[in-house]
Amino acid sequence: MSNALGDRRKKVGINLKKGIISYGEAFIDYIAKNEFNTDFDHFLGGTTVNVAVGVQKLGAKAYYICKLGSDETSDFVRKNLLIEGVNQSGCVISETKKVCEVYVHKSKEGDRYFHSYIDSTPHEQVYKHELQEALFEQAAIFYFGSGTLFHPISQETTKEAVRLAKKHRMLVAFDPNI
């Protein structure tokens, strides 16, 4: 860690050993294997997932908050978050939730572009009463992306999460992601 980062961390009182809470939607990214766009590899994705996994890989603790279902795609998310060491205790399970899917196609030149985004259950969001305040006592940073502001339920949950973060003197980080 550079001295400048260490000095800044001390100045704002952030204990990075406590880690972060990342809140948002988990995605499955289906990335085309070639320009025919008929065969895809699938990967864990979504900005807030990527941040949680990246922080965990850097050696800090990462806690993830999202709503997952009980189907294969949600199992894929849970399994991969487990492999990456991301704490899922803040995740909420719903029998009807479907994880968002993003299809990334390739052009003949090999360039990737977003082809489609599928959210089969946009109404399935984490409710503010489903947040666990104890989780906010364990982390130093609360991170969320703009996707949590598009739906009234997740917007209310985001407001409550920010309130809890401030109550527990956490740094709040926002990614406009648009």
Disulfide bonds with the S-S distance in Angstrom:
none
